[in-house]
Amino acid sequence: MSLAASVAPRRLPSNGRGLIIWGLVLALVVALSLAGDLIPWAVEYPRAWEVPLRFWISDFMKWLINHADLGLFTFKELTRSIAWLLTWPFDAAKGLLAEGFKLVFGEDDEIVYQLPRVSWVAVVAVVVMLGIQAGKRRLALLVGACFLYLVIFGQWDSAMITLSSIVVAVPLGVGIGLLVGIWGARSPRTEAIITPILDLMQTVPVFAYLVPVLFLFGFGPVAAMTATIVYAMPPMVRCTMLALRLVASEIVEFGRMAGCSRRQLIWKVMIPAAGPTLMVGVNQVIMLSLNMVIIGSLIGAGGLGHDVWTSLKRLAIGQGLESGIAITLLAIALDRLSQAFAAKPPPQHRERPASFLRRHPHLCFAAVLILVTTGLSVVVPAFESLPRDLTLTTGPYWDALVKWININFFDEFEAVKTFLLLNVLIPFKRFLLSLPWVGVVGVLALAGYQLGGPRLSLLVAGLATFIAVTGNWEKAMISTYLIGISVAIASLIGMP
């Protein structure tokens, strides 16, 4: 070994270099905090440097609605036309499940005939048969019990309004997500473009969807349904791209050897082969659509979400809890049904096709049951909706329980709340607000570099700087302290 090699400095291991870098960055944060008088702009972002992005966005939205012209029509006419088109399937679904149909005859509309909605007996029977069709009798009992809860506890009318929006939003979200996913799977460049857009859509808080949708589509259930479609669509896009990528190459080659065109290869070979993974996306769209039920009620969705919201405003704990349980059971039923159909094996083809009745006995029985029970509901109103005298409610008991807890354990709850507020929440909030924004950006950039390399580091630093530049640093720190403490407490409870 040469003398130069023996005296050459040894490189520190990566862990040691990382600790030194972290130490230097934290020392910089402390120095910036102490030197606030010398370089105040590094501690608190100057208001004079803020970019009034929120005002620019507001002006742009107003311009879109009031002045944007697309040639044959304005932008406002375009959005209102989309809302008008979505009104038709929603009204049809709501008439079928929730309100019935009103037929008007005569020159002066003097003859009005009300067609009843589908009876609750038929709807419960249909979901039970769907469970049987999926091949699971226990599933049929579960979904039947979930829908019977809606009947017995007087939640049927609101649940059917919610289900009306779901049966329209889910097919649209699935269809649009499928088309976008196919586009992304066929073009790597398109996938590279839409992937960050999907990341943004799934990161943006749910409430943030309501403002532009309300501005563009107005107030009402159609606006809420539009927000639901936009919110629930990204998982379907991701599942479609993943499903098409996982199709075995042998299947694709077989389709090409059979002479399939590019379109036939997608729709007649790859989509059927990717069915189970695509059904996972359908399941996610259903679940996310139900997540929007309560949020959508703020812009006129109605249904169970509206019941929960109004109960919270009136502090009717029992009524709100029953409506919340109704949403949960509806979600469980739809989730289990979609999962069962995703796992169901493909049908076996016979040499001689059987009659339609033998091939679809459940469908035929459901159609007959719907016609018979809906016709009987004209004569016997109990078939349309269970009489209120026969419904149950546990609302008063829950209200009494909450009242009893507040009376007997008020001091204990107040002590815990005060302890957390004075010893955890407020100190942590003050600590975050006292940190220099430049130092926080540096810490985030370093963490991003160590976790994901230069690209993640630049992305994280750019996003954090964007928060400061737009004047939202203080609000971001307040949100961070609330989220951070919530995650810590949830982890301490959940991990053990």
Residue pairs with C-beta under 8 A, 6 or more apart in sequence:
12 20
18 450
21 446
22 446
25 439
25 442
25 443
25 446
26 443
28 439
28 442
29 435
29 436
29 439
29 440
29 442
29 443
32 39
32 42
32 43
32 436
32 438
32 439
33 43
33 434
33 435
33 436
33 439
35 42
36 43
36 44
36 436
40 46
41 49
42 436
42 437
42 438
42 439
43 436
43 437
43 438
44 436
44 437
45 437
45 468
45 469
45 471
45 473
47 471
49 469
50 469
50 470
50 471
51 469
51 470
51 471
52 471
53 470
54 470
61 212
61 215
64 75
64 76
64 216
65 75
65 76
65 215
65 216
66 76
68 74
68 75
68 76
69 75
70 78
73 81
79 216
79 217
80 217
80 218
82 217
82 226
83 217
83 218
83 220
83 222
83 223
83 226
86 168
86 172
86 222
86 225
86 226
87 222
89 168
90 164
90 165
90 168
90 221
90 222
90 225
93 163
93 164
93 165
93 167
93 168
94 160
94 161
94 164
95 101
95 117
96 117
96 118
96 164
97 117
97 118
97 123
97 160
97 161
97 163
97 164
97 167
98 117
98 157
98 160
98 161
98 164
99 117
100 114
100 115
100 116
100 117
101 114
101 115
102 112
102 113
102 114
102 115
103 112
103 113
103 114
103 115
104 111
104 112
104 113
105 111
105 112
105 113
116 374
116 377
116 378
116 384
117 160
117 374
117 384
118 370
118 373
118 374
119 370
119 373
119 374
119 376
119 377
119 383
119 384
120 151
120 156
120 383
120 384
120 385
120 386
121 369
121 373
121 383
122 366
122 369
122 370
122 373
122 374
123 147
123 160
124 144
124 147
124 148
124 151
125 366
125 369
126 366
126 369
126 370
127 143
127 144
127 147
127 333
127 337
128 140
128 141
128 143
128 144
129 140
129 362
129 365
129 366
130 140
130 143
130 337
130 362
131 137
131 139
131 140
131 141
131 142
131 143
131 144
131 336
131 337
131 340
132 140
132 362
133 362
134 337
134 340
134 341
134 344
135 340
135 344
136 340
139 336
139 337
139 340
142 332
142 333
142 336
143 333
143 336
143 337
146 329
146 330
146 332
146 333
147 329
147 333
149 155
149 325
149 326
149 329
150 156
150 159
150 326
150 329
150 330
151 386
151 391
152 386
152 391
152 392
153 322
153 326
153 391
153 392
153 393
153 394
154 386
154 388
154 391
154 392
154 393
155 304
155 307
155 322
155 323
155 326
156 385
156 386
157 385
158 302
158 303
158 304
158 306
158 307
158 323
158 326
159 303
159 304
159 326
159 330
161 221
161 302
161 303
161 304
162 293
162 301
162 302
162 303
162 304
162 305
162 327
162 330
163 330
164 303
165 221
165 224
165 225
165 228
165 289
165 296
165 301
165 303
166 286
166 289
166 290
166 334
168 225
169 225
169 228
169 229
169 232
169 289
170 232
170 282
170 285
170 286
170 289
172 229
173 228
173 229
173 232
173 233
173 236
173 285
173 289
174 236
174 281
174 282
174 285
176 229
176 233
176 236
177 233
177 234
177 235
177 236
177 237
177 239
177 240
177 281
177 285
178 236
178 240
178 278
180 194
180 233
180 237
180 240
181 236
181 237
181 238
181 239
181 240
181 241
181 243
181 244
181 281
182 240
182 244
182 266
183 190
183 194
184 190
184 191
184 194
184 195
184 237
184 240
184 241
185 191
185 240
185 241
185 244
185 245
186 266
191 241
194 237
198 234
198 237
198 238
201 230
201 231
201 233
201 234
202 234
202 235
206 231
206 291
206 292
206 295
207 295
209 227
209 230
209 231
210 227
210 295
210 296
210 298
210 299
213 223
213 224
213 226
213 227
213 230
213 299
214 223
214 299
217 223
217 226
219 299
219 300
220 299
220 300
221 296
221 300
221 301
221 302
223 299
223 300
224 292
224 296
224 297
224 299
224 300
224 301
225 296
225 301
227 292
227 295
227 296
227 299
228 288
228 289
228 292
228 296
231 288
231 289
231 291
231 292
232 284
232 285
232 286
232 288
232 289
232 291
232 292
233 285
235 281
235 284
235 285
235 288
236 281
236 282
236 284
236 285
238 281
239 277
239 278
239 280
239 281
239 284
240 274
240 278
240 281
242 277
243 274
243 277
243 278
243 281
244 266
244 270
244 271
244 274
246 274
246 277
247 270
247 273
247 274
248 273
251 269
251 270
251 273
252 265
252 269
252 270
254 269
255 264
255 265
255 268
255 269
255 270
256 265
260 268
260 269
271 278
275 342
275 346
276 342
276 343
279 338
279 339
279 341
279 342
280 342
282 338
282 342
283 335
283 338
283 339
283 342
286 331
286 334
286 335
286 338
287 331
287 335
290 327
290 330
290 331
290 334
292 301
293 301
293 303
293 304
293 305
293 327
294 305
294 308
294 309
294 327
295 305
296 305
297 303
297 305
297 306
297 308
297 309
298 309
304 323
304 326
304 327
304 330
305 327
307 319
307 320
307 323
308 320
308 323
308 324
308 327
310 316
311 317
311 319
311 320
311 323
312 320
316 395
316 399
317 395
317 398
317 399
317 402
318 393
318 394
318 395
318 396
318 397
318 398
318 399
319 393
319 395
321 394
321 395
321 398
322 393
322 394
322 395
353 359
356 364
357 364
373 383
374 383
376 383
377 383
377 384
381 387
406 413
424 485
425 481
425 485
428 481
428 484
428 485
429 477
429 478
429 481
432 477
432 478
432 480
432 481
433 474
433 477
433 478
435 477
437 464
437 468
437 473
440 464
441 461
441 464
441 465
441 468
442 461
444 460
444 461
444 464
445 457
445 458
445 460
445 461
445 464
446 457
447 460
448 456
448 457
448 458
448 459
448 460
448 461
449 456
449 457
467 473
467 476
